[in-house]
Amino acid sequence: MYSYISRPKYLERIKPFIGKQIIKVLVGQRRVGKSFLMYEIMDHLKQEDPSINIIYIDKEQNEFRDIVNYQDLLDYLKGILSKGNNAIFIDEIQDVEEFERALRSLYSKPNIDLYVTGSNAKMLSGELATFLSGRYIQIPVFSLTYTEFLSFHKLIDISESFQKYLKFGGLPFLIHLKLDEAIVFDYLKNINQSILYKDVVMRYNVRNTEFLQNLVMYVADNIGSLVSAKKVSDFLKSQNVNISVNVVIEYLTHLTSAYLIHNVKRTDIKGKKVFEIGEKYYFQDLGLRNSLLDFNLTADYGKLLENAVYAHLVATGYDVRIGKLNNLEIDFVATKGNKRTYIQVCYLLAEQSTINREFGNLLKIKDQYPKVVLSMDEFFGESSYQGIKHQSIRSFLSEE
């Protein structure tokens, strides 16, 4: 039906829910490939049941501009639903006013299998949770992982390929472009503007768009650093810009709701307390981050490596926090089910002081969970230091 490159890990996650009376909600930032995952599901359904009636509505296409609210949607579907099995796919469902009412109505019909995508976390967690509690499964979709990037671009795993991944990121459409900085960054700048305009400015009626742009650039320049709304507000005041702490919090929330950036809380390793201030922010996609600034791989290498590890962890299903142990910091506490891993990320372990810091922080954690230091040192695989695993970042990012 459509041309796409398969992303099997997502299809495998969706398969247990196909044909079941539960709404499948694919969530994530714009342009991470949610629509193409829908195409892949459609093809799978057709293979399983050639007679199934597939209906696809893409709210970004002009032909569906008249579907403004839930009643428009129901009226449109009324004339094309079959008496047999139907599979309904709605792309960017948040563009339909009170969409949750339509989904609730459609959900009640046993011959309808529902799939939707959305690009706003606050809307999906709010409206869906209120009206459709227990009736949907949410499946997050992310930019390409490093291994997907290699597959999509037909590259082999060498240092040059890894540099391209750190620089250009993992938006799937890049396979149609030459991986040239001027070309790719021009495309990515437009995607940034589309996300800000459609998913922040329009949705939340943001008036101070200049501050919004500056805030995104501030976060881009401070990935991996502790950030608080007060710190941002104080910085702006030093630049003779008076923005209140509350406005900063509000705008940061909008940006995380659009999946452009991720808010990562700090947790106390001993007491499991989650701190309400001093979180870190990372970008969903490295290329989008890099297109916002005067890109300098050498100067930003440490930041990009840390962001790449974070993005890999969340894309592979981990819940991620920043660890705090007394006055020490652990880069990531990654949890999946009963599995937990403590991770330190650094560029190179060239100095003994760096070795002492990165391994020393982990050695002070007295539980039995795995602990690993990731670096770009010239080896591909893993070793150990006083029982702490040392692994190359490329090797780690090659694990799915």
C-alpha positions as MATLAB code, in Angstrom:
seq = 'MYSYISRPKYLERIKPFIGKQIIKVLVGQRRVGKSFLMYEIMDHLKQEDPSINIIYIDKEQNEFRDIVNYQDLLDYLKGILSKGNNAIFIDEIQDVEEFERALRSLYSKPNIDLYVTGSNAKMLSGELATFLSGRYIQIPVFSLTYTEFLSFHKLIDISESFQKYLKFGGLPFLIHLKLDEAIVFDYLKNINQSILYKDVVMRYNVRNTEFLQNLVMYVADNIGSLVSAKKVSDFLKSQNVNISVNVVIEYLTHLTSAYLIHNVKRTDIKGKKVFEIGEKYYFQDLGLRNSLLDFNLTADYGKLLENAVYAHLVATGYDVRIGKLNNLEIDFVATKGNKRTYIQVCYLLAEQSTINREFGNLLKIKDQYPKVVLSMDEFFGESSYQGIKHQSIRSFLSEE';
ca = [
       0.000    0.000    0.000;
       2.756    2.447    0.981;
       6.531    2.433    0.706;
       8.319    2.271    4.054;
      11.217    0.649    5.901;
      10.035   -1.792    8.532;
      10.591   -1.066   12.223;
       9.861   -4.570   13.538;
      10.297   -3.850   17.258;
       7.241   -1.560   17.159;
       5.136   -3.975   15.134;
       5.990   -6.765   17.582;
       4.861   -4.604   20.475;
       1.579   -3.769   18.735;
       0.784   -7.311   17.535;
      -0.655   -8.609   20.845;
      -3.316   -5.870   20.678;
      -4.257   -6.167   17.004;
      -7.905   -7.077   16.586;
      -8.561   -6.613   20.293;
     -11.172   -4.195   21.653;
      -8.614   -1.686   22.826;
      -7.528    1.588   21.204;
      -3.921    1.548   20.032;
      -2.389    5.044   20.526;
       1.000    5.741   18.909;
       2.502    8.789   20.590;
       5.613   10.800   19.893;
       7.138   13.885   18.381;
       6.175   14.883   14.869;
       8.159   13.247   12.055;
       9.480   10.289   14.079;
       7.647    7.871   11.779;
       4.270    7.224   13.424;
       2.431    7.402   10.075;
       4.741    4.847    8.492;
       4.206    2.498   11.415;
       0.504    2.792   10.655;
       1.196    1.786    7.047;
       3.128   -1.223    8.295;
       0.225   -2.244   10.543;
      -2.215   -1.819    7.641;
      -0.144   -4.159    5.480;
       0.025   -6.688    8.308;
      -3.758   -6.558    8.711;
      -4.302   -7.032    4.976;
      -2.052  -10.075    4.994;
      -3.972  -11.561    7.920;
      -7.443  -10.655    6.587;
      -7.635   -9.546    2.916;
     -11.330   -8.655    3.336;
     -10.802   -6.166    6.154;
     -12.067   -2.625    5.485;
      -9.192   -0.234    6.201;
     -10.000    3.454    6.681;
      -7.136    5.941    6.955;
      -7.617    9.575    7.975;
      -4.604   11.877    8.014;
      -5.522   15.197    9.625;
      -2.473   16.841    8.069;
      -3.887   16.234    4.579;
      -6.143   18.824    2.968;
      -8.779   16.261    1.953;
      -9.718   15.805    5.616;
      -9.844   19.516    6.497;
     -13.627   19.391    7.019;
     -13.265   16.925    9.896;
     -12.974   19.539   12.605;
     -14.713   17.948   15.605;
     -15.811   14.556   16.876;
     -19.231   14.772   15.208;
     -17.624   15.505   11.822;
     -15.483   12.430   12.314;
     -18.408   10.183   13.196;
     -20.447   11.514   10.266;
     -17.553   10.880    7.868;
     -17.119    7.309    9.074;
     -20.831    6.518    9.044;
     -20.963    6.211    5.276;
     -17.819    4.092    4.786;
     -17.927    1.542    7.608;
     -18.647   -2.000    6.436;
     -20.712   -4.647    8.206;
     -17.624   -6.831    8.325;
     -14.347   -6.080   10.086;
     -13.088   -2.491    9.999;
      -9.707   -1.066   10.957;
      -9.706    2.712   11.462;
      -6.440    4.663   11.444;
      -6.498    8.356   12.426;
      -3.267   10.327   12.152;
      -2.744   13.332   14.484;
      -5.978   12.764   16.372;
      -5.416   15.837   18.560;
      -6.421   18.010   15.583;
     -10.026   16.790   15.991;
     -11.893   18.704   18.692;
     -13.243   16.437   21.456;
     -11.810   13.445   19.605;
     -12.158   11.318   22.732;
     -15.959   11.317   22.351;
     -15.668    9.827   18.863;
     -13.177    7.203   20.031;
     -15.445    6.205   22.903;
     -18.359    5.770   20.499;
     -16.287    3.765   17.995;
     -14.713    1.658   20.742;
     -18.118    0.269   21.678;
     -18.542   -1.376   18.248;
     -17.093   -4.936   18.206;
     -16.225   -4.908   14.484;
     -13.956   -1.842   14.699;
     -10.218   -2.017   15.404;
      -8.913    1.460   16.327;
      -5.454    2.983   15.801;
      -4.569    6.644   16.335;
      -1.442    8.775   16.527;
      -0.837   11.922   18.535;
       1.916   14.479   19.065;
       0.906   15.996   22.381;
       1.534   14.159   25.647;
      -0.585   16.448   27.826;
      -3.625   16.106   25.604;
      -3.315   12.346   25.303;
      -2.734   11.759   28.994;
      -5.552   14.176   29.891;
      -8.472   13.592   27.558;
      -7.805    9.895   27.010;
      -7.328    9.172   30.696;
     -10.541   11.009   31.564;
     -12.859    9.543   28.924;
     -11.187    6.287   27.951;
      -9.538    4.977   31.096;
      -8.700    1.302   30.649;
      -9.749    1.329   27.001;
      -6.442    2.184   25.334;
      -2.806    1.179   25.179;
      -0.210    3.885   24.615;
       2.855    2.994   22.533;
       5.624    5.614   22.439;
       7.493    6.043   19.153;
      10.970    7.546   19.022;
      13.515    8.737   16.494;
      15.702    6.051   15.000;
      18.084    4.336   17.367;
      21.700    4.053   16.245;
      21.168    0.538   14.827;
      18.023    1.714   12.999;
      19.967    4.712   11.664;
      22.610    2.374   10.221;
      19.922    0.169    8.683;
      17.884    3.026    7.203;
      20.944    4.740    5.708;
      22.648    1.476    4.650;
      25.751    2.305    6.667;
      28.185    0.048    8.491;
      29.101    0.584   12.121;
      32.278    2.624   11.924;
      33.356    5.841   13.631;
      32.286    7.989   10.658;
      28.750    6.568   10.772;
      28.535    7.247   14.489;
      29.623   10.861   13.974;
      26.818   11.259   11.407;
      24.296    9.894   13.888;
      25.450   12.293   16.612;
      25.304   15.196   14.176;
      22.148   14.569   12.139;
      20.015   12.487   14.516;
      17.425    9.895   13.661;
      14.423   11.415   11.905;
      13.463    8.798    9.287;
      12.942   11.273    6.415;
      16.693   11.954    6.307;
      17.111    8.856    4.129;
      15.748   11.015    1.276;
      18.382   13.717    1.777;
      22.098   13.859    1.248;
      23.734   13.848    4.691;
      25.162   17.299    4.190;
      25.030   19.834    7.037;
      23.466   22.673    5.023;
      20.770   20.446    3.524;
      19.875   18.445    6.641;
      19.915   21.349    9.079;
      17.698   23.402    6.769;
      15.141   20.562    6.866;
      15.485   20.111   10.627;
      15.051   23.830   11.315;
      11.729   23.672    9.515;
      10.673   20.654   11.594;
      11.576   22.542   14.761;
       9.410   25.458   13.674;
       6.546   23.133   12.765;
       6.639   21.511   16.208;
       6.810   24.851   18.001;
       4.030   26.412   15.941;
       1.567   23.517   15.713;
       2.116   21.759   19.031;
       3.010   24.687   21.291;
       2.053   28.119   19.953;
      -1.290   27.126   18.414;
      -2.327   24.577   21.011;
      -1.539   26.723   24.047;
      -2.087   30.173   22.522;
       1.482   31.139   23.333;
       1.993   34.872   22.902;
       5.657   35.341   23.716;
       7.048   33.365   20.788;
      10.415   35.113   20.986;
      10.920   33.861   24.524;
       9.791   30.386   23.477;
      12.466   30.304   20.771;
      15.113   31.540   23.186;
      14.066   29.002   25.805;
      14.466   26.110   23.351;
      17.944   27.351   22.457;
      18.836   27.702   26.153;
      17.814   24.096   26.810;
      19.690   22.945   23.684;
      22.842   24.588   24.971;
      22.428   23.100   28.452;
      21.560   19.448   27.811;
      23.035   17.312   30.549;
      23.199   20.237   32.996;
      20.900   20.732   35.952;
      18.202   23.191   34.941;
      15.520   24.850   37.016;
      12.907   27.439   36.092;
      14.472   29.834   38.596;
      17.897   29.338   37.047;
      16.479   30.149   33.597;
      14.604   33.170   34.954;
      17.723   34.468   36.717;
      19.793   34.004   33.567;
      17.269   35.980   31.539;
      17.245   38.777   34.097;
      21.030   39.018   33.717;
      20.296   39.613   30.020;
      17.731   42.315   30.918;
      14.795   40.031   30.053;
      12.206   39.800   32.804;
      10.322   36.470   32.638;
       8.717   35.018   35.755;
       9.510   31.551   37.092;
       5.892   30.476   36.516;
       6.042   31.380   32.831;
       9.302   29.467   32.445;
       7.710   26.394   34.050;
       4.659   26.731   31.810;
       6.692   26.969   28.603;
       9.002   24.100   29.574;
       5.899   21.972   30.178;
       4.576   22.853   26.721;
       7.874   21.812   25.118;
       7.905   18.469   26.917;
       4.244   17.909   25.989;
       5.240   18.289   22.335;
       7.947   15.633   22.898;
      10.627   18.041   21.657;
      12.493   17.778   24.952;
      12.341   15.298   27.831;
      12.323   16.282   31.492;
      14.432   13.890   33.607;
      13.990   14.080   37.379;
      16.644   13.429   40.011;
      16.135   10.610   42.471;
      17.931    9.896   45.741;
      19.534    6.466   45.371;
      19.360    5.693   49.087;
      15.922    6.997   49.955;
      14.260    6.805   46.498;
      13.013   10.379   46.971;
      12.320   12.243   43.723;
      13.500   15.860   43.804;
      11.136   18.484   42.445;
      13.829   20.952   41.359;
      17.083   20.703   39.475;
      16.048   18.320   36.715;
      17.844   17.794   33.422;
      16.528   18.108   29.884;
      17.427   16.055   26.842;
      16.232   16.244   23.249;
      14.158   13.542   21.621;
      16.306   13.909   18.507;
      19.939   15.007   18.355;
      19.625   16.502   14.883;
      16.813   18.819   15.953;
      18.938   19.967   18.873;
      22.029   20.548   16.705;
      20.114   22.539   14.078;
      19.165   25.122   16.719;
      22.743   26.158   17.505;
      25.997   26.893   15.747;
      26.898   23.222   15.647;
      30.338   22.289   16.962;
      30.841   18.555   17.376;
      34.154   18.909   19.201;
      32.847   21.404   21.752;
      29.564   19.551   22.289;
      30.809   15.971   22.158;
      30.241   15.198   25.835;
      26.715   16.638   25.764;
      25.793   14.735   22.617;
      27.089   11.427   23.950;
      25.047   11.829   27.130;
      21.934   12.762   25.138;
      22.485    9.797   22.790;
      22.679    7.369   25.713;
      19.535    8.850   27.286;
      17.612    8.636   23.984;
      18.693    5.025   23.540;
      17.565    4.071   27.030;
      14.061    5.496   26.676;
      13.683    4.106   23.141;
      14.497    0.629   24.457;
      11.905    0.843   27.207;
      13.739    2.118   30.269;
      12.444    4.610   32.795;
      15.345    7.006   33.345;
      16.232    9.231   36.296;
      19.300   11.180   37.368;
      20.862    9.590   40.448;
      21.918   11.517   43.563;
      24.098    9.871   46.209;
      24.876   12.368   48.980;
      26.790   15.070   47.068;
      27.623   12.821   44.109;
      25.731   12.491   40.857;
      25.084    9.363   38.812;
      24.314   10.237   35.197;
      21.485    7.731   34.745;
      19.503    5.311   36.857;
      17.768    3.179   34.221;
      14.911    0.905   35.302;
      12.894   -1.645   33.330;
      10.618   -3.853   35.422;
      12.782   -5.297   38.183;
      15.963   -4.532   36.260;
      18.034   -1.501   37.194;
      21.348   -0.241   35.819;
      23.522    2.649   36.990;
      25.303    4.418   34.139;
      28.079    6.989   33.917;
      28.833    8.591   30.542;
      32.081   10.321   29.632;
      34.056   11.158   26.512;
      37.416    9.542   27.278;
      39.020    7.960   30.326;
      42.373    9.522   29.511;
      43.133   10.930   32.971;
      43.349    9.038   36.252;
      41.193   11.720   37.861;
      38.435   10.955   35.309;
      38.730    7.218   35.992;
      38.549    7.847   39.732;
      35.456   10.048   39.352;
      33.440    7.957   36.915;
      34.136    4.570   38.513;
      34.424    5.966   42.032;
      30.877    7.340   42.048;
      29.511    3.931   41.051;
      31.683    2.067   43.570;
      30.008    4.039   46.359;
      26.625    2.484   45.462;
      26.413   -0.604   47.660;
      23.526   -2.514   46.086;
      23.973   -5.403   43.636;
      22.463   -3.842   40.509;
      24.719   -3.647   37.406;
      26.922   -0.588   37.065;
      28.564    0.555   33.852;
      30.798    3.356   32.601;
      30.348    4.259   28.940;
      33.055    6.094   27.003;
      34.446    6.635   23.516;
      37.789    5.002   24.271;
      39.174    3.064   21.297;
      37.836   -0.396   21.875;
      34.573   -1.994   20.844;
      33.077   -4.197   23.508;
      33.538   -4.185   27.255;
      36.044   -4.615   30.068;
      35.892   -4.007   33.813;
      37.479   -1.922   36.549;
      37.137   -3.083   40.140;
      34.013   -4.995   39.167;
      32.410   -2.077   37.291;
      31.770   -2.770   33.610;
      33.418   -0.454   31.091;
      31.772   -0.441   27.663;
      32.197    1.613   24.526;
      29.265    3.903   23.780;
      28.981    2.595   20.228;
      28.750   -0.945   21.556;
      26.079    0.085   24.075;
      24.026    1.898   21.433;
      24.205   -1.203   19.238;
      22.201   -3.177   21.812;
      18.453   -3.288   21.310;
];
